[in-house]
Amino acid sequence: MAGSPFRLAIDRAPGRIRLATYGFTALFSMIAVQLVTLGLEPYEPRAVSPNPIAQVRPEIIDRNGIVLAKDLDLFSVYAEPRRIIDIDEAVEGLTEVFNDIDPGELRRKLMSGSGFAWIRRSIAPSVADRVWSLGLAGIHLRREPTRVYPNGAAAAHVLGAVDIDNRGVAGIETWIDATSSAHEPESTKAMGDVTSPSVRLSIDLRIQHIYAEHLRSALRTYDAIGAAGLVLDVTNGEIIALVSLPDFDPNDPGLALHPDRINRMQVGRYEMGSIYKALTTALALDTGLFTLDSTFDASRPLSIGGASIDDFRGKRRVLTLPESFIYSSNIAMGQMALAIGAPRIQSFLKVLGQYDRIKTELSESSTPIVPSRWSNVTTATVAFGHGIAVTPLQGAMALAALVNGGNVITPTFLAERGLGERLRAQGVVKPETAAILRDLMRLNVEAGSARRAALDPIRIGGKTGTSEKVVGGVYSKEKVMTFFVGVAPIDSPRYLFLTILDEPSGLPETFGFRTSGWNAVPVTRRVMGEALPLLGIPSWTTLAN
């Protein structure tokens, strides 16, 4: 056949053409193999450099191991507009998957010629499959960790929230970012356990739920505009529950920006009214200037430099020190304070942490509003909780120190963190002073303004407080805040409960009264009755059985 005129052209071609033909055949064979291989492999999102990669966050659990926050793998859709081949096809396909997307805005985005543009963040895997099946050039998927809060609004003000890139913007979520690496969480370092992938809070979700439900009921019953509740372990400063209403769902944190959704316990600053009478009484006893046998003339208002201080429904007679406490006499407290003197009162308040912004794991907190100058009127009014505004958590910290034997402990939201630097001061009152104050708080539940807190046979101690709100620079007679601090068991204090109601209304069954004893006290009693058994302290119903 060598001389046949029918030889193939390739056989007559020079050697270099033959070599090129073989090379192209091999090249296209390799491409075909690669395409088949890629088609069989599962999709892996390609890395994107123009935008930060959402960070992986540790789980947040409550003290009993219940998950409060965790990451789930979702997908985000992004475009490389300059690589899109058919914009009309891309717009049609994406609007079919995302029927709520604006086609005009999407078209403008895809026609921008930029290197990167987000289409949709945090979509479910099933939706990501639909996008992938479109096979659109220049449209990509990226797997991203997305934060979810399975219990909704529960403990929202403690947990905080994250932004679209999974970075903390409030609460414990912000603390995690400040204390751990973005990709290698060591968020439990403060607890001495760097191997744990979770952040374990001191919060007990069960108690949190109980308090939240009773406060929601109280908002409706008393037509209040807000409420808050706290359970604090006075022995170590651990916060067992913190509720602030109205709250928000961290899965949709937009509502958190509304001004009425602040953390009332750590951000709100309030004149705590008669709650401060516990501090004044403790200092009066601790200085030795007064004893349980001391008496005070409360038969008429106390006049100081033209100002008049009177009691709410006063007894109009001479009162003993215990009576001054349980009947919540402003007149008697003013007399005590004037005898003690402003320097001693100021020093006592400072050591109790009432002058400084409280620093917990939550960055959201407020600086107290303290008097810029102290007159005799200031000294007398601060004695019964007017003229100084602190966060309720600060007030709780001070009261905890007075009942636990004199240790001022900065509260914490972490379980088993240890005291360390959180032990701010020791022995701020004598042991005998703390014992007398506990007896007075118990007497207040038995025969004073906190009678509706009785939870026999558990011995509860407590102190009520009602303060008029400042409206337009003056105290309002129509708007009040009510407070109640209950301690259980009062003979060997472990837990402090603090309830706040903002602008409660008087009811027919309260005879029109809106003071603490008629609203904050019974609410706290119901909370304590359900929570104490779960905390290892049986309620009267448990003991009765």
Buried (B, 14 or more C-beta within 10 A) or exposed (E): EEEEEEEEEEEEEEEEEEEEEEEEEEEEEEEEEEEEEEEEEEEEBEEBEEEEBBBBBBBBBBBEEBBBBBBEEBBBBBBBBEEBEEBEBBBEBBBEBBEEBEEEEBBEBBEEEEEBBBBBBBBEEEBBEBBBEBEBEBBBBBBBBBBBBEBEBBBBBBBBBBEEEBBBBBBBBBBBBEBBEBEEBBBBEBBEEEEBEBBBBBBBBBBBBBBBBBBBEBBEBBEBEBBBBBBBBBBBBBBBBBBBBBBBBBBEBEBBEEEEBBBBBBBBBBBBBBBBBBBBBBBBBBBEBBEEEBBBEBEEBBEBEEBEBBBEEBBEEEBBBBBBBBBBBBBBBBBBBBBBBBEBBBEBBEBBBBBEEBEBBBBBBBEBEBBEEBBBBBBBBBBBBBBBBBBBBBBBBBBBBBBBBBBBBBBBBBBEBEBEEBBBBEEBBBEEBBBBBBBBBBBBBBEBBBBBBBBEEBBBBBBBBBBBBBEEEEEEEEBBBBBBBBBBBBEEBBBBBBBBBBBBBBBEEBEEBBBBBBBBBBBBBBBBBBBBBBBEBBBBEEEEE
